[in-house]
């Protein structure tokens, strides 16, 4: 019996699949030149739920992550960030606090207002785990290979609540087969997203 795919493995598969898909199908898009611009564009792109092909051009996997990715081959995950297929974090807002550059390495430090997380396992009944709104500091690492800056081994994506609501609304409108179990999942996900609080508790402000 095959072991179920873990969240970290699923995220590695999403990165690798997206890179392959981008290199194969996507048209070339001008790449920001500085570490600051690359980090800003990537964080902003994930927050706004940009197309995975647009995000893939920023990403490079380290040898260790690539080895883990190859070792844990199970199946391809969806090429979109969704509550049902890949792990993600739902956020309300973000602020890039600092971008530190030293030689060929850089680190972007970002503060997010975190609302919920998704395990990304479609076999679980509860896909979205609602959290008490809280601030979270996330580090994004970058590396320069002599030609350009790359995001190296990115963390689980932080996507805005508003962007996800818009995505699920569009999917439901496109699919009128309401008896379809996948459509019911979308409706349930949309309901949960709309009910998420959008501010820190008063005691935390």
Buried (B, 14 or more C-beta within 10 A) or exposed (E): EEEEBBBBBBBBBBBBBBBEBBEEEBEEEEBBEBBBEBBBBBBEBBBEBBEBBBBBBBBBBEEEBBEBBEEBEEEEBBBBBBBBBBBBBBBBBBEBEEBEBEEEBBBBBBBBBBBBBBBBBBEEEEBBEBBEBEEBEBEBBBBBEEEBBBBBBBBBBBBBBBBBBBBBBEBBEEEEEEEEEEBEBBEBBBEBBEEBBEEBEEEEE
